[in-house]
Amino acid sequence: MSRRQRQLDALCELCRAGALTRAVDLAFEHFAAFGRSEAVVDLLAEAIAGAPDAEDLGRRFAELRATPS
C-alpha cells in the first residue's frame, strides 16, 4: 500500500474516531506531500460539521481550506 493511501486511510479513521484536530494536522502533511485534495477537504468538513467542538476547529480548518491547489 502506498504512503498516500495509508494517509488517506488514517484520515478516514481519525474522522470516524472523532480525533479531528489530529486529522486536520495530518491533512496539512498530506497536502504538503501530495497536493491539495478536495476529497480530503470534504471528508473533514463533514466530520467537523457534526463535531461538538466544531468552532474550536474552525480556524485551523479554514487555514487548511485556504491551502492553494
Secondary structure, 3 states (H helix, E strand, C coil): CCHHHHHHHHHHHHHHHCCHHHHHHHHHHHHHHHCCCHHHHHHHHHHHHCCCCHHHHHHHHHHHHCCCC
